[in-house]
Amino acid sequence: MREPTPRDPAGVLQPILIRAARDCYQIYLQDLERTGQSSTARPLGVVVDRVSHRARTIVRPQPLLPQERFIPLNLIAPIDG
């Protein structure tokens, strides 16, 4: 059985990966609010494992594992005005 690809033929990220990234980012924001901490750096985006759909917010560039995909913040969060 072939592993699912993170992008469809048009090069668009799979919706399930974007959904996992949005959920992760929302939890990140809720945790900041709940703890009263202020974030010193705006996250770059979220890294999602395309197999398990586990996600983590990242604030600086880092190497990815082969099954991980980076979802930039502009695809999952509204732009602050």
HTML snippet that shows the backbone in 3Dmol.js (N, CA, C, O; Angstrom):
<script src="https://3Dmol.org/build/3Dmol-min.js"></script>
<div id="view" style="width:600px;height:400px;position:relative"></div>
<script>
const pdb = `
ATOM      1  N   MET A   1       0.847  -1.184   0.000  1.00  0.00           N
ATOM      2  CA  MET A   1       0.000   0.000   0.000  1.00  0.00           C
ATOM      3  C   MET A   1       0.885   1.238   0.000  1.00  0.00           C
ATOM      4  O   MET A   1       1.845   1.328   0.765  1.00  0.00           O
ATOM      5  N   ARG A   2       0.561   2.172  -0.847  1.00  0.00           N
ATOM      6  CA  ARG A   2       1.342   3.387  -0.975  1.00  0.00           C
ATOM      7  C   ARG A   2       0.962   4.399   0.103  1.00  0.00           C
ATOM      8  O   ARG A   2      -0.211   4.547   0.447  1.00  0.00           O
ATOM      9  N   GLU A   3       1.961   5.085   0.623  1.00  0.00           N
ATOM     10  CA  GLU A   3       1.714   6.112   1.638  1.00  0.00           C
ATOM     11  C   GLU A   3       0.992   7.289   0.990  1.00  0.00           C
ATOM     12  O   GLU A   3       1.323   7.666  -0.134  1.00  0.00           O
ATOM     13  N   PRO A   4       0.013   7.875   1.678  1.00  0.00           N
ATOM     14  CA  PRO A   4      -0.694   9.015   1.086  1.00  0.00           C
ATOM     15  C   PRO A   4       0.252  10.188   0.885  1.00  0.00           C
ATOM     16  O   PRO A   4       1.134  10.432   1.708  1.00  0.00           O
ATOM     17  N   THR A   5       0.067  10.899  -0.192  1.00  0.00           N
ATOM     18  CA  THR A   5       0.904  12.060  -0.455  1.00  0.00           C
ATOM     19  C   THR A   5       0.297  13.269   0.226  1.00  0.00           C
ATOM     20  O   THR A   5      -0.925  13.358   0.347  1.00  0.00           O
ATOM     21  N   PRO A   6       1.132  14.211   0.678  1.00  0.00           N
ATOM     22  CA  PRO A   6       0.626  15.369   1.388  1.00  0.00           C
ATOM     23  C   PRO A   6      -0.013  16.396   0.458  1.00  0.00           C
ATOM     24  O   PRO A   6      -0.708  17.303   0.917  1.00  0.00           O
ATOM     25  N   ARG A   7       0.219  16.257  -0.843  1.00  0.00           N
ATOM     26  CA  ARG A   7      -0.323  17.219  -1.799  1.00  0.00           C
ATOM     27  C   ARG A   7      -1.052  16.482  -2.911  1.00  0.00           C
ATOM     28  O   ARG A   7      -0.686  15.370  -3.292  1.00  0.00           O
ATOM     29  N   ASP A   8      -2.066  17.116  -3.408  1.00  0.00           N
ATOM     30  CA  ASP A   8      -2.745  16.525  -4.554  1.00  0.00           C
ATOM     31  C   ASP A   8      -1.967  16.897  -5.808  1.00  0.00           C
ATOM     32  O   ASP A   8      -0.997  17.650  -5.715  1.00  0.00           O
ATOM     33  N   PRO A   9      -2.356  16.398  -6.976  1.00  0.00           N
ATOM     34  CA  PRO A   9      -1.588  16.683  -8.201  1.00  0.00           C
ATOM     35  C   PRO A   9      -1.413  18.164  -8.507  1.00  0.00           C
ATOM     36  O   PRO A   9      -0.453  18.544  -9.177  1.00  0.00           O
ATOM     37  N   ALA A  10      -2.316  19.000  -8.030  1.00  0.00           N
ATOM     38  CA  ALA A  10      -2.199  20.435  -8.299  1.00  0.00           C
ATOM     39  C   ALA A  10      -1.215  21.115  -7.354  1.00  0.00           C
ATOM     40  O   ALA A  10      -0.969  22.313  -7.487  1.00  0.00           O
ATOM     41  N   GLY A  11      -0.648  20.374  -6.403  1.00  0.00           N
ATOM     42  CA  GLY A  11       0.303  20.949  -5.467  1.00  0.00           C
ATOM     43  C   GLY A  11      -0.340  21.589  -4.259  1.00  0.00           C
ATOM     44  O   GLY A  11       0.324  22.323  -3.526  1.00  0.00           O
ATOM     45  N   VAL A  12      -1.613  21.331  -4.032  1.00  0.00           N
ATOM     46  CA  VAL A  12      -2.336  21.922  -2.912  1.00  0.00           C
ATOM     47  C   VAL A  12      -2.239  20.989  -1.710  1.00  0.00           C
ATOM     48  O   VAL A  12      -2.354  19.772  -1.854  1.00  0.00           O
ATOM     49  N   LEU A  13      -2.032  21.549  -0.546  1.00  0.00           N
ATOM     50  CA  LEU A  13      -1.966  20.741   0.670  1.00  0.00           C
ATOM     51  C   LEU A  13      -3.303  20.061   0.923  1.00  0.00           C
ATOM     52  O   LEU A  13      -4.357  20.631   0.642  1.00  0.00           O
ATOM     53  N   GLN A  14      -3.263  18.860   1.447  1.00  0.00           N
ATOM     54  CA  GLN A  14      -4.488  18.144   1.778  1.00  0.00           C
ATOM     55  C   GLN A  14      -5.229  18.894   2.878  1.00  0.00           C
ATOM     56  O   GLN A  14      -4.603  19.367   3.827  1.00  0.00           O
ATOM     57  N   PRO A  15      -6.537  19.011   2.770  1.00  0.00           N
ATOM     58  CA  PRO A  15      -7.324  19.723   3.780  1.00  0.00           C
ATOM     59  C   PRO A  15      -7.150  19.166   5.188  1.00  0.00           C
ATOM     60  O   PRO A  15      -7.192  19.925   6.156  1.00  0.00           O
ATOM     61  N   ILE A  16      -6.956  17.865   5.321  1.00  0.00           N
ATOM     62  CA  ILE A  16      -6.808  17.288   6.664  1.00  0.00           C
ATOM     63  C   ILE A  16      -5.539  17.785   7.347  1.00  0.00           C
ATOM     64  O   ILE A  16      -5.516  17.924   8.570  1.00  0.00           O
ATOM     65  N   LEU A  17      -4.478  18.058   6.578  1.00  0.00           N
ATOM     66  CA  LEU A  17      -3.253  18.595   7.167  1.00  0.00           C
ATOM     67  C   LEU A  17      -3.446  20.036   7.600  1.00  0.00           C
ATOM     68  O   LEU A  17      -2.954  20.441   8.654  1.00  0.00           O
ATOM     69  N   ILE A  18      -4.150  20.806   6.804  1.00  0.00           N
ATOM     70  CA  ILE A  18      -4.431  22.195   7.171  1.00  0.00           C
ATOM     71  C   ILE A  18      -5.334  22.236   8.399  1.00  0.00           C
ATOM     72  O   ILE A  18      -5.139  23.075   9.279  1.00  0.00           O
ATOM     73  N   ARG A  19      -6.309  21.350   8.471  1.00  0.00           N
ATOM     74  CA  ARG A  19      -7.203  21.274   9.634  1.00  0.00           C
ATOM     75  C   ARG A  19      -6.420  20.935  10.904  1.00  0.00           C
ATOM     76  O   ARG A  19      -6.642  21.540  11.953  1.00  0.00           O
ATOM     77  N   ALA A  20      -5.506  19.968  10.808  1.00  0.00           N
ATOM     78  CA  ALA A  20      -4.685  19.605  11.968  1.00  0.00           C
ATOM     79  C   ALA A  20      -3.814  20.789  12.396  1.00  0.00           C
ATOM     80  O   ALA A  20      -3.635  21.030  13.590  1.00  0.00           O
ATOM     81  N   ALA A  21      -3.278  21.519  11.432  1.00  0.00           N
ATOM     82  CA  ALA A  21      -2.452  22.684  11.735  1.00  0.00           C
ATOM     83  C   ALA A  21      -3.282  23.776  12.408  1.00  0.00           C
ATOM     84  O   ALA A  21      -2.827  24.387  13.375  1.00  0.00           O
ATOM     85  N   ARG A  22      -4.491  24.028  11.908  1.00  0.00           N
ATOM     86  CA  ARG A  22      -5.369  25.035  12.527  1.00  0.00           C
ATOM     87  C   ARG A  22      -5.715  24.658  13.962  1.00  0.00           C
ATOM     88  O   ARG A  22      -5.688  25.501  14.858  1.00  0.00           O
ATOM     89  N   ASP A  23      -6.039  23.392  14.170  1.00  0.00           N
ATOM     90  CA  ASP A  23      -6.367  22.928  15.526  1.00  0.00           C
ATOM     91  C   ASP A  23      -5.180  23.132  16.465  1.00  0.00           C
ATOM     92  O   ASP A  23      -5.352  23.590  17.595  1.00  0.00           O
ATOM     93  N   CYS A  24      -3.996  22.798  16.006  1.00  0.00           N
ATOM     94  CA  CYS A  24      -2.783  22.954  16.813  1.00  0.00           C
ATOM     95  C   CYS A  24      -2.554  24.431  17.142  1.00  0.00           C
ATOM     96  O   CYS A  24      -2.232  24.769  18.281  1.00  0.00           O
ATOM     97  N   TYR A  25      -2.718  25.307  16.155  1.00  0.00           N
ATOM     98  CA  TYR A  25      -2.494  26.731  16.371  1.00  0.00           C
ATOM     99  C   TYR A  25      -3.525  27.305  17.341  1.00  0.00           C
ATOM    100  O   TYR A  25      -3.186  28.142  18.177  1.00  0.00           O
ATOM    101  N   GLN A  26      -4.766  26.869  17.240  1.00  0.00           N
ATOM    102  CA  GLN A  26      -5.803  27.332  18.171  1.00  0.00           C
ATOM    103  C   GLN A  26      -5.466  26.923  19.605  1.00  0.00           C
ATOM    104  O   GLN A  26      -5.633  27.717  20.531  1.00  0.00           O
ATOM    105  N   ILE A  27      -4.999  25.709  19.790  1.00  0.00           N
ATOM    106  CA  ILE A  27      -4.597  25.251  21.130  1.00  0.00           C
ATOM    107  C   ILE A  27      -3.424  26.084  21.636  1.00  0.00           C
ATOM    108  O   ILE A  27      -3.374  26.442  22.813  1.00  0.00           O
ATOM    109  N   TYR A  28      -2.486  26.390  20.755  1.00  0.00           N
ATOM    110  CA  TYR A  28      -1.347  27.238  21.108  1.00  0.00           C
ATOM    111  C   TYR A  28      -1.837  28.593  21.622  1.00  0.00           C
ATOM    112  O   TYR A  28      -1.376  29.069  22.660  1.00  0.00           O
ATOM    113  N   LEU A  29      -2.771  29.214  20.897  1.00  0.00           N
ATOM    114  CA  LEU A  29      -3.308  30.518  21.310  1.00  0.00           C
ATOM    115  C   LEU A  29      -4.079  30.419  22.619  1.00  0.00           C
ATOM    116  O   LEU A  29      -3.961  31.295  23.476  1.00  0.00           O
ATOM    117  N   GLN A  30      -4.865  29.360  22.780  1.00  0.00           N
ATOM    118  CA  GLN A  30      -5.626  29.169  24.018  1.00  0.00           C
ATOM    119  C   GLN A  30      -4.688  28.982  25.207  1.00  0.00           C
ATOM    120  O   GLN A  30      -4.951  29.498  26.294  1.00  0.00           O
ATOM    121  N   ASP A  31      -3.604  28.253  25.007  1.00  0.00           N
ATOM    122  CA  ASP A  31      -2.634  28.060  26.086  1.00  0.00           C
ATOM    123  C   ASP A  31      -1.974  29.374  26.480  1.00  0.00           C
ATOM    124  O   ASP A  31      -1.761  29.629  27.665  1.00  0.00           O
ATOM    125  N   LEU A  32      -1.649  30.207  25.502  1.00  0.00           N
ATOM    126  CA  LEU A  32      -1.071  31.518  25.810  1.00  0.00           C
ATOM    127  C   LEU A  32      -2.045  32.342  26.643  1.00  0.00           C
ATOM    128  O   LEU A  32      -1.655  32.977  27.624  1.00  0.00           O
ATOM    129  N   GLU A  33      -3.313  32.326  26.245  1.00  0.00           N
ATOM    130  CA  GLU A  33      -4.339  33.087  26.951  1.00  0.00           C
ATOM    131  C   GLU A  33      -4.569  32.529  28.360  1.00  0.00           C
ATOM    132  O   GLU A  33      -4.676  33.280  29.330  1.00  0.00           O
ATOM    133  N   ARG A  34      -4.642  31.213  28.451  1.00  0.00           N
ATOM    134  CA  ARG A  34      -4.923  30.560  29.732  1.00  0.00           C
ATOM    135  C   ARG A  34      -3.810  30.808  30.745  1.00  0.00           C
ATOM    136  O   ARG A  34      -4.080  31.036  31.924  1.00  0.00           O
ATOM    137  N   THR A  35      -2.578  30.765  30.293  1.00  0.00           N
ATOM    138  CA  THR A  35      -1.442  30.926  31.205  1.00  0.00           C
ATOM    139  C   THR A  35      -1.077  32.388  31.427  1.00  0.00           C
ATOM    140  O   THR A  35      -0.299  32.706  32.327  1.00  0.00           O
ATOM    141  N   GLY A  36      -1.633  33.274  30.615  1.00  0.00           N
ATOM    142  CA  GLY A  36      -1.318  34.688  30.755  1.00  0.00           C
ATOM    143  C   GLY A  36       0.052  35.057  30.229  1.00  0.00           C
ATOM    144  O   GLY A  36       0.540  36.159  30.480  1.00  0.00           O
ATOM    145  N   GLN A  37       0.668  34.158  29.513  1.00  0.00           N
ATOM    146  CA  GLN A  37       1.988  34.433  28.954  1.00  0.00           C
ATOM    147  C   GLN A  37       1.831  35.166  27.631  1.00  0.00           C
ATOM    148  O   GLN A  37       0.863  34.972  26.897  1.00  0.00           O
ATOM    149  N   SER A  38       2.796  36.000  27.355  1.00  0.00           N
ATOM    150  CA  SER A  38       2.801  36.640  26.047  1.00  0.00           C
ATOM    151  C   SER A  38       3.864  35.963  25.202  1.00  0.00           C
ATOM    152  O   SER A  38       4.940  35.611  25.687  1.00  0.00           O
ATOM    153  N   SER A  39       3.547  35.792  23.950  1.00  0.00           N
ATOM    154  CA  SER A  39       4.503  35.161  23.042  1.00  0.00           C
ATOM    155  C   SER A  39       5.507  36.214  22.600  1.00  0.00           C
ATOM    156  O   SER A  39       5.119  37.288  22.139  1.00  0.00           O
ATOM    157  N   THR A  40       6.792  35.917  22.735  1.00  0.00           N
ATOM    158  CA  THR A  40       7.819  36.867  22.324  1.00  0.00           C
ATOM    159  C   THR A  40       8.036  36.845  20.815  1.00  0.00           C
ATOM    160  O   THR A  40       8.514  37.822  20.238  1.00  0.00           O
ATOM    161  N   ALA A  41       7.687  35.741  20.184  1.00  0.00           N
ATOM    162  CA  ALA A  41       7.859  35.623  18.737  1.00  0.00           C
ATOM    163  C   ALA A  41       6.610  35.012  18.121  1.00  0.00           C
ATOM    164  O   ALA A  41       6.063  34.038  18.637  1.00  0.00           O
ATOM    165  N   ARG A  42       6.176  35.580  17.042  1.00  0.00           N
ATOM    166  CA  ARG A  42       5.037  35.009  16.323  1.00  0.00           C
ATOM    167  C   ARG A  42       5.510  33.701  15.671  1.00  0.00           C
ATOM    168  O   ARG A  42       6.572  33.667  15.050  1.00  0.00           O
ATOM    169  N   PRO A  43       4.733  32.642  15.809  1.00  0.00           N
ATOM    170  CA  PRO A  43       5.133  31.372  15.194  1.00  0.00           C
ATOM    171  C   PRO A  43       5.264  31.499  13.682  1.00  0.00           C
ATOM    172  O   PRO A  43       4.564  32.288  13.047  1.00  0.00           O
ATOM    173  N   LEU A  44       6.168  30.714  13.119  1.00  0.00           N
ATOM    174  CA  LEU A  44       6.313  30.665  11.666  1.00  0.00           C
ATOM    175  C   LEU A  44       5.182  29.851  11.048  1.00  0.00           C
ATOM    176  O   LEU A  44       4.728  30.119   9.935  1.00  0.00           O
ATOM    177  N   GLY A  45       4.744  28.853  11.801  1.00  0.00           N
ATOM    178  CA  GLY A  45       3.701  27.973  11.293  1.00  0.00           C
ATOM    179  C   GLY A  45       3.621  26.721  12.145  1.00  0.00           C
ATOM    180  O   GLY A  45       4.037  26.704  13.303  1.00  0.00           O
ATOM    181  N   VAL A  46       3.078  25.677  11.546  1.00  0.00           N
ATOM    182  CA  VAL A  46       2.866  24.419  12.242  1.00  0.00           C
ATOM    183  C   VAL A  46       3.447  23.293  11.390  1.00  0.00           C
ATOM    184  O   VAL A  46       3.313  23.285  10.167  1.00  0.00           O
ATOM    185  N   VAL A  47       4.089  22.352  12.060  1.00  0.00           N
ATOM    186  CA  VAL A  47       4.592  21.155  11.390  1.00  0.00           C
ATOM    187  C   VAL A  47       3.616  20.027  11.694  1.00  0.00           C
ATOM    188  O   VAL A  47       3.285  19.774  12.852  1.00  0.00           O
ATOM    189  N   VAL A  48       3.158  19.350  10.639  1.00  0.00           N
ATOM    190  CA  VAL A  48       2.186  18.260  10.792  1.00  0.00           C
ATOM    191  C   VAL A  48       2.779  16.974  10.221  1.00  0.00           C
ATOM    192  O   VAL A  48       3.324  16.961   9.117  1.00  0.00           O
ATOM    193  N   ASP A  49       2.664  15.908  10.984  1.00  0.00           N
ATOM    194  CA  ASP A  49       3.062  14.586  10.502  1.00  0.00           C
ATOM    195  C   ASP A  49       1.943  14.094   9.585  1.00  0.00           C
ATOM    196  O   ASP A  49       0.796  13.967  10.016  1.00  0.00           O
ATOM    197  N   ARG A  50       2.268  13.822   8.344  1.00  0.00           N
ATOM    198  CA  ARG A  50       1.219  13.477   7.377  1.00  0.00           C
ATOM    199  C   ARG A  50       0.637  12.085   7.581  1.00  0.00           C
ATOM    200  O   ARG A  50      -0.382  11.752   6.975  1.00  0.00           O
ATOM    201  N   VAL A  51       1.266  11.259   8.430  1.00  0.00           N
ATOM    202  CA  VAL A  51       0.757   9.927   8.714  1.00  0.00           C
ATOM    203  C   VAL A  51      -0.113   9.941   9.970  1.00  0.00           C
ATOM    204  O   VAL A  51      -1.260   9.493   9.939  1.00  0.00           O
ATOM    205  N   SER A  52       0.434  10.455  11.075  1.00  0.00           N
ATOM    206  CA  SER A  52      -0.297  10.444  12.346  1.00  0.00           C
ATOM    207  C   SER A  52      -1.149  11.696  12.561  1.00  0.00           C
ATOM    208  O   SER A  52      -2.040  11.699  13.410  1.00  0.00           O
ATOM    209  N   HIS A  53      -0.880  12.756  11.800  1.00  0.00           N
ATOM    210  CA  HIS A  53      -1.549  14.055  11.905  1.00  0.00           C
ATOM    211  C   HIS A  53      -1.227  14.764  13.212  1.00  0.00           C
ATOM    212  O   HIS A  53      -1.927  15.702  13.593  1.00  0.00           O
ATOM    213  N   ARG A  54      -0.183  14.333  13.901  1.00  0.00           N
ATOM    214  CA  ARG A  54       0.284  15.076  15.073  1.00  0.00           C
ATOM    215  C   ARG A  54       0.897  16.372  14.571  1.00  0.00           C
ATOM    216  O   ARG A  54       1.524  16.416  13.513  1.00  0.00           O
ATOM    217  N   ALA A  55       0.700  17.429  15.357  1.00  0.00           N
ATOM    218  CA  ALA A  55       1.163  18.742  14.922  1.00  0.00           C
ATOM    219  C   ALA A  55       1.857  19.465  16.067  1.00  0.00           C
ATOM    220  O   ALA A  55       1.594  19.209  17.242  1.00  0.00           O
ATOM    221  N   ARG A  56       2.760  20.384  15.689  1.00  0.00           N
ATOM    222  CA  ARG A  56       3.428  21.226  16.676  1.00  0.00           C
ATOM    223  C   ARG A  56       3.699  22.597  16.063  1.00  0.00           C
ATOM    224  O   ARG A  56       4.031  22.720  14.884  1.00  0.00           O
ATOM    225  N   THR A  57       3.550  23.609  16.886  1.00  0.00           N
ATOM    226  CA  THR A  57       3.811  24.978  16.469  1.00  0.00           C
ATOM    227  C   THR A  57       5.307  25.226  16.548  1.00  0.00           C
ATOM    228  O   THR A  57       5.960  24.813  17.506  1.00  0.00           O
ATOM    229  N   ILE A  58       5.855  25.904  15.535  1.00  0.00           N
ATOM    230  CA  ILE A  58       7.287  26.223  15.571  1.00  0.00           C
ATOM    231  C   ILE A  58       7.481  27.730  15.437  1.00  0.00           C
ATOM    232  O   ILE A  58       6.735  28.408  14.731  1.00  0.00           O
ATOM    233  N   VAL A  59       8.494  28.236  16.128  1.00  0.00           N
ATOM    234  CA  VAL A  59       8.784  29.670  16.099  1.00  0.00           C
ATOM    235  C   VAL A  59      10.096  29.993  15.394  1.00  0.00           C
ATOM    236  O   VAL A  59      10.403  31.161  15.153  1.00  0.00           O
ATOM    237  N   ARG A  60      10.865  28.967  15.067  1.00  0.00           N
ATOM    238  CA  ARG A  60      12.097  29.180  14.290  1.00  0.00           C
ATOM    239  C   ARG A  60      12.288  27.991  13.345  1.00  0.00           C
ATOM    240  O   ARG A  60      11.827  26.887  13.635  1.00  0.00           O
ATOM    241  N   PRO A  61      12.955  28.211  12.234  1.00  0.00           N
ATOM    242  CA  PRO A  61      13.157  27.132  11.267  1.00  0.00           C
ATOM    243  C   PRO A  61      13.870  25.938  11.902  1.00  0.00           C
ATOM    244  O   PRO A  61      14.753  26.101  12.745  1.00  0.00           O
ATOM    245  N   GLN A  62      13.475  24.753  11.485  1.00  0.00           N
ATOM    246  CA  GLN A  62      14.109  23.532  11.967  1.00  0.00           C
ATOM    247  C   GLN A  62      13.961  22.444  10.927  1.00  0.00           C
ATOM    248  O   GLN A  62      13.042  22.487  10.108  1.00  0.00           O
ATOM    249  N   PRO A  63      14.853  21.467  10.947  1.00  0.00           N
ATOM    250  CA  PRO A  63      14.752  20.380   9.972  1.00  0.00           C
ATOM    251  C   PRO A  63      13.498  19.542  10.225  1.00  0.00           C
ATOM    252  O   PRO A  63      13.056  19.379  11.363  1.00  0.00           O
ATOM    253  N   LEU A  64      12.943  19.020   9.142  1.00  0.00           N
ATOM    254  CA  LEU A  64      11.738  18.197   9.232  1.00  0.00           C
ATOM    255  C   LEU A  64      12.069  16.748   8.927  1.00  0.00           C
ATOM    256  O   LEU A  64      13.000  16.450   8.179  1.00  0.00           O
ATOM    257  N   LEU A  65      11.297  15.861   9.513  1.00  0.00           N
ATOM    258  CA  LEU A  65      11.391  14.449   9.165  1.00  0.00           C
ATOM    259  C   LEU A  65      10.729  14.242   7.806  1.00  0.00           C
ATOM    260  O   LEU A  65       9.920  15.074   7.396  1.00  0.00           O
ATOM    261  N   PRO A  66      11.045  13.169   7.101  1.00  0.00           N
ATOM    262  CA  PRO A  66      10.484  12.962   5.764  1.00  0.00           C
ATOM    263  C   PRO A  66       8.951  12.956   5.720  1.00  0.00           C
ATOM    264  O   PRO A  66       8.366  13.383   4.725  1.00  0.00           O
ATOM    265  N   GLN A  67       8.300  12.483   6.772  1.00  0.00           N
ATOM    266  CA  GLN A  67       6.842  12.408   6.760  1.00  0.00           C
ATOM    267  C   GLN A  67       6.174  13.690   7.276  1.00  0.00           C
ATOM    268  O   GLN A  67       4.948  13.757   7.355  1.00  0.00           O
ATOM    269  N   GLU A  68       6.965  14.694   7.624  1.00  0.00           N
ATOM    270  CA  GLU A  68       6.404  15.936   8.149  1.00  0.00           C
ATOM    271  C   GLU A  68       6.249  16.982   7.048  1.00  0.00           C
ATOM    272  O   GLU A  68       7.015  17.024   6.086  1.00  0.00           O
ATOM    273  N   ARG A  69       5.244  17.812   7.223  1.00  0.00           N
ATOM    274  CA  ARG A  69       5.010  18.923   6.305  1.00  0.00           C
ATOM    275  C   ARG A  69       4.839  20.202   7.096  1.00  0.00           C
ATOM    276  O   ARG A  69       4.179  20.224   8.134  1.00  0.00           O
ATOM    277  N   PHE A  70       5.445  21.273   6.590  1.00  0.00           N
ATOM    278  CA  PHE A  70       5.332  22.591   7.205  1.00  0.00           C
ATOM    279  C   PHE A  70       4.118  23.304   6.623  1.00  0.00           C
ATOM    280  O   PHE A  70       3.960  23.385   5.405  1.00  0.00           O
ATOM    281  N   ILE A  71       3.267  23.818   7.498  1.00  0.00           N
ATOM    282  CA  ILE A  71       2.099  24.607   7.083  1.00  0.00           C
ATOM    283  C   ILE A  71       2.364  26.031   7.571  1.00  0.00           C
ATOM    284  O   ILE A  71       2.361  26.267   8.779  1.00  0.00           O
ATOM    285  N   PRO A  72       2.593  26.989   6.663  1.00  0.00           N
ATOM    286  CA  PRO A  72       2.884  28.361   7.092  1.00  0.00           C
ATOM    287  C   PRO A  72       1.674  29.002   7.770  1.00  0.00           C
ATOM    288  O   PRO A  72       0.525  28.678   7.468  1.00  0.00           O
ATOM    289  N   LEU A  73       1.958  29.906   8.679  1.00  0.00           N
ATOM    290  CA  LEU A  73       0.919  30.541   9.471  1.00  0.00           C
ATOM    291  C   LEU A  73      -0.113  31.265   8.601  1.00  0.00           C
ATOM    292  O   LEU A  73      -1.290  31.319   8.958  1.00  0.00           O
ATOM    293  N   ASN A  74       0.315  31.815   7.474  1.00  0.00           N
ATOM    294  CA  ASN A  74      -0.641  32.549   6.636  1.00  0.00           C
ATOM    295  C   ASN A  74      -1.728  31.657   6.029  1.00  0.00           C
ATOM    296  O   ASN A  74      -2.736  32.168   5.542  1.00  0.00           O
ATOM    297  N   LEU A  75      -1.540  30.337   6.050  1.00  0.00           N
ATOM    298  CA  LEU A  75      -2.581  29.432   5.556  1.00  0.00           C
ATOM    299  C   LEU A  75      -3.568  29.015   6.648  1.00  0.00           C
ATOM    300  O   LEU A  75      -4.634  28.475   6.351  1.00  0.00           O
ATOM    301  N   ILE A  76      -3.213  29.264   7.903  1.00  0.00           N
ATOM    302  CA  ILE A  76      -4.059  28.763   8.987  1.00  0.00           C
ATOM    303  C   ILE A  76      -4.584  29.833   9.924  1.00  0.00           C
ATOM    304  O   ILE A  76      -5.474  29.557  10.729  1.00  0.00           O
ATOM    305  N   ALA A  77      -4.056  31.051   9.842  1.00  0.00           N
ATOM    306  CA  ALA A  77      -4.478  32.107  10.756  1.00  0.00           C
ATOM    307  C   ALA A  77      -4.745  33.380   9.982  1.00  0.00           C
ATOM    308  O   ALA A  77      -4.070  33.660   8.992  1.00  0.00           O
ATOM    309  N   PRO A  78      -5.728  34.158  10.426  1.00  0.00           N
ATOM    310  CA  PRO A  78      -5.968  35.435   9.770  1.00  0.00           C
ATOM    311  C   PRO A  78      -4.792  36.384   9.996  1.00  0.00           C
ATOM    312  O   PRO A  78      -4.118  36.305  11.023  1.00  0.00           O
ATOM    313  N   ILE A  79      -4.551  37.258   9.064  1.00  0.00           N
ATOM    314  CA  ILE A  79      -3.462  38.222   9.177  1.00  0.00           C
ATOM    315  C   ILE A  79      -3.880  39.303  10.163  1.00  0.00           C
ATOM    316  O   ILE A  79      -4.964  39.877  10.055  1.00  0.00           O
ATOM    317  N   ASP A  80      -2.994  39.572  11.138  1.00  0.00           N
ATOM    318  CA  ASP A  80      -3.282  40.614  12.128  1.00  0.00           C
ATOM    319  C   ASP A  80      -3.175  41.974  11.468  1.00  0.00           C
ATOM    320  O   ASP A  80      -2.243  42.243  10.710  1.00  0.00           O
ATOM    321  N   GLY A  81      -4.133  42.817  11.766  1.00  0.00           N
ATOM    322  CA  GLY A  81      -4.159  44.140  11.166  1.00  0.00           C
ATOM    323  C   GLY A  81      -3.409  45.093  11.914  1.00  0.00           C
ATOM    324  O   GLY A  81      -3.337  46.260  11.530  1.00  0.00           O
TER     325      GLY A  81
END
`;
const viewer = $3Dmol.createViewer("view");
viewer.addModel(pdb, "pdb");
viewer.setStyle({}, {cartoon: {color: "spectrum"}});
viewer.zoomTo();
viewer.render();
</script>
